[in-house]
Amino acid sequence: MEIYNPPLSSKQITTQNITASRANSTATTANNKLVAFRGVCSTAAGTAAKVVSCTGFALTQGYSITVYNTTDNTSAAKLTLNVNSLGAKDV
């Protein structure tokens, strides 16, 4: 899994923009073996166990997810990401 936390510029990225673009966000290759998903994580900054919901994502070979964090991570604990309650994975 890839965590994407882009720098914000003069054009602020909003949760609503990303959530709206997340619908039908799968992109496949010509052979339909690679599928990319996008999700938004708004778990509290002090919580190390980050959680994301992303329709259609599964722990399947060829699937990847890019996650935009709406908060910083201020937790000293080891950061994990749990997508669709499929189990926390170390980041």
C-alpha positions in Angstrom: 0.0 0.0 0.0 1.2 3.5 -0.8 0.5 6.5 1.5 0.2 9.7 -0.4 0.3 12.9 1.5 0.8 15.7 -1.1 1.9 19.2 -0.2 -1.0 21.6 -0.3 -0.5 24.6 -2.7 -2.5 27.7 -3.2 -5.3 25.5 -4.6 -6.3 23.5 -1.5 -7.3 19.9 -2.0 -10.5 19.2 -0.2 -11.9 16.0 1.2 -15.1 16.5 -0.8 -13.1 16.8 -4.1 -11.2 13.6 -3.4 -14.2 11.7 -2.1 -16.1 12.7 -5.2 -13.3 11.6 -7.5 -13.0 8.3 -5.7 -16.2 7.0 -7.1 -15.4 4.8 -10.1 -11.7 5.4 -9.5 -10.4 2.1 -10.8 -8.0 2.2 -13.6 -7.1 -1.0 -15.4 -4.3 -2.0 -17.9 -5.0 -3.5 -21.2 -4.8 -7.0 -19.7 -7.0 -6.1 -16.7 -4.4 -7.3 -14.2 -3.6 -4.0 -12.4 -6.2 -2.0 -10.6 -5.6 1.3 -8.8 -7.8 2.7 -6.1 -7.8 6.1 -4.2 -9.0 6.6 -0.7 -9.2 9.4 1.9 -8.0 8.9 5.5 -9.3 11.3 8.1 -8.4 9.3 11.2 -7.3 11.6 14.1 -3.7 12.8 14.0 -2.9 11.2 17.3 -4.1 7.8 16.3 -1.5 5.5 14.8 -4.1 3.0 13.4 -5.3 4.8 10.3 -8.5 3.6 8.7 -9.8 4.0 5.1 -12.9 2.8 3.3 -12.6 2.3 -0.4 -15.4 0.6 -2.4 -14.1 -2.3 -4.4 -10.7 -2.5 -2.9 -9.6 -6.0 -1.7 -6.3 -7.7 -0.8 -5.9 -9.0 -4.3 -2.7 -9.4 -6.4 -2.5 -6.4 -8.8 -4.6 -4.1 -6.6 -3.0 -1.0 -5.2 -4.3 2.0 -3.2 -3.2 5.5 -2.9 -4.4 7.2 0.3 -4.7 10.9 0.9 -4.3 11.9 4.6 -6.4 14.8 5.7 -4.5 15.0 9.0 -0.9 14.8 10.1 0.4 11.8 12.1 1.4 12.9 15.6 1.4 9.5 17.2 4.7 8.0 18.4 3.4 4.5 17.9 4.1 2.5 14.7 1.8 3.6 11.9 -0.7 1.1 10.4 -3.3 1.3 7.7 -6.5 -0.7 7.6 -8.5 -0.5 4.4 -12.0 -1.8 4.4 -11.4 -3.7 7.7 -9.2 -6.2 5.9 -6.6 -6.0 8.6 -4.0 -3.4 9.7 -0.8 -3.4 7.7 2.4 -1.7 8.7 3.2 1.5 6.8 
